[in-house]
Amino acid sequence: MISTQDWADARRVWDYHQMGHAPRPCSVAIGLGSHDLGVADTAVDLYKRGLAPLLVFTGATSPTTRERMPRGEAVHYRERALELGVPSEAILVEPHARNTGANIRFSRKLLEESGVEVASVLLISKPYEERRAYATARKLWPEVDVVSASTPMTFAEYVDSIGDARLVIDMLVGALQRLMIYPDQGFMIRQSVPGDVAEAYERLC
């Protein structure tokens, strides 16, 4: 059983992971590969709204995506975007990255090699990965302005979409643990964790 306290704590951690940025026009939109095709859908929506003239999809495969996305996360994202009407010339694919840091480094290199000048990035991730993606990009690409984005949905809607509340809570806790540990390893900038979020995390652990 997941208690009422667990639900409240998980919702508090969920809210912390969301950056709350308002989408605005940027030089490029980068969709971070994962099992969630919603990232590609959101990237397409932002493109069609005129908020980015170019999409970059980044990601190889992982144990959780190998069966669902055998051609690689970025390739499947591109195929999804094409299905939804984005022209092929507006999409770049980075098919090698296997973690968030590599997503950022390899996308940056691809854009530089393609001659694209980047002053700002719409960084699109799963909803609970917004803060982690932002902190990683600020560390590895500090000269660009980073605007976080994800599919707009509530915690309850996301749990319903996954169909496994305990798994979602595990993912929320794991993402927060990385936010606390990775800055010391040089993988991302440090961000303050409010006391109520830290307490919720400890209880969930």
N, C-alpha and C positions, 0 to 999 in steps of 0.2 A: 504493500500500500504506500502511496505517496501522500503524505500528510498535507493538511492545509498550510502548515508552516513551510514545508518543502516547496509548495507551489508559490507561496509568497516570496520565498528566498530566490527561487529560480527566476521569477519575473523581475526581481530587483537586479539580478545579475544580467539578465537579458537586456533590460533597459540601459545598463551601464555599457554593454558592448555596442550599443547603437550610438553613433557620433552625433546624430541630430542635424547633420548638414543639409542645407537647402540646395538641391541640384541647381547648377548654373552653368553657362557656357564655358567649356574648357578646350584646350588644344586637341585632346584625344581622350577617348574612354577606353579603359583597360578592364576586361572581364577576367577575373581570376578563376582558373579551372577548379572544378570540384564535381561531385556527383549531381549537382543541382543545375538543371537546365534553366531554372528561373533566372540565373545570373545572365545567361545569354538573352533571355526575354527582356530583362530590365535594360540591358545594354542597347537592344534594338529600340525599345521605347524611348530611351534618352536620345538616341541617334535621330529618330523620327521627329522628336520634339525640337531638333536643331541645337542640341546642347553639346554635340561633338561631331566634327566632320569625318572622323576616322575611328574605327573600332580595332582594338588589339585583343585577341583572345590568346591566353597563355595557359599551358598545362599539358603534361604528358599523361600517363596513367598512374593509378595507385591501386593498392589491393581493393579499395572500395569502388573503383570505377572501371577496373579492367574488363569485367564482363559486360557492363552496361555501355561502356564507351571504348570499344576495342581499338578504334583508330586514334584514340587520344582525346583528352578533354577539349583542348583548343579546336581540334578538327571538328568534333561534334558540335561545339558552340558555333563554329563558322557555318556548318550545314544548317543549323537551326536559324541563324540570322538570314541566310540565303532564302530559306523557306518563307521567312517572314517579310521578304521583299527588300533586304539591304543589298545594294549592288556589290559585286565581288571586289571592285576596285576600292571600296570603302572599308575593306577588312584586311588586316594583317594577322598572321598566325605564328605564334611562338610555341612549338610543340615539344619542348624539352624540359621545362621546369617541373620539379617534383616537390617544391615547397614554396612558401610565400616569398622568402628572400630571393629565390631563383626566379619566381614570377616577375619580381620587380627588376632585378638585374638584367635578365634576358630581354624583357620588354624594352627596357631603356636602350640596350645595345641594338635591338632590332630597329627601333625608331631612329637612332643615330645613323645606322647604316642605310636607312631608307631616306635620309635627308629631311626628316620631319623635325621642325623646331617645336619644342615642347616647353611651354611656360606653366601649364596647369594640366592636371589629370583628374578625370572622373574615375575613381577607383571603385569598381563594382565587385562585391563579394556576397557571400551568404550573409543574412542579417546579423547573426551572432559573431561574424568575423570582421565586422566593420572596423572596430577599434584596433584589432591586431593588424589588419592590412594597413590602416593609416599609420600606426606606429612604425611598422616595417618600412613603408615608403618614405616616411620622414627621416629615417636613419640612412637609408641607402640612396635616396634621391632628394637631398635636402633643398636643392635650389628650385624645385617646382612646387607650386601650390597644389595641395591635395584636397579634393572634395570627395568624401566617402558617400557611397550609395549602395543600396540593396533593394530587393523586392519589398515594397511597403506591406507589412503584415504584422499582426499582433503576435504575442507569445503563444496564445491559445491557437491561433491559426497555423502557426509554424508546427506546433506539436501535432495538430490534426494532419498536416501535410506529410509529416514523417511517420506518424502512426505508432510511435514508441516514445512515451513520455520519459521513461528512465534514460533512454539513449540520448534524448535531447538534453536532459539535465547533465549527463556525463559530458556532453560536448561543450556545454556552457562552462562547466567547472574547468575542463581541460584548457579551453581558450583563455580563461582568466589566469590559470596557473602559468601559462606561457607569457602572458603580459607581465607577470611578476618576476619570472625567472630570466627571460630572454634578454632584457636590457643589460644585465651583468655579463652576458655572453657576447654582447655587441651586435645582436640581431635586430634591435629596435630601440626607439627612444623610450625613456622611462615616463610613465604617466601615473599620476596620483590615483589611488584607489580609495574612495570615500569609506569612512568607517562602517556605515551600514552595509555597504557592498562587501567589505572584507568579512564582516560578521556573518553575512548570508553565505558567503563562500565557505567559511569554516564549518558552519552547520551542515551544508550540503556534502562537504568532504566526509 
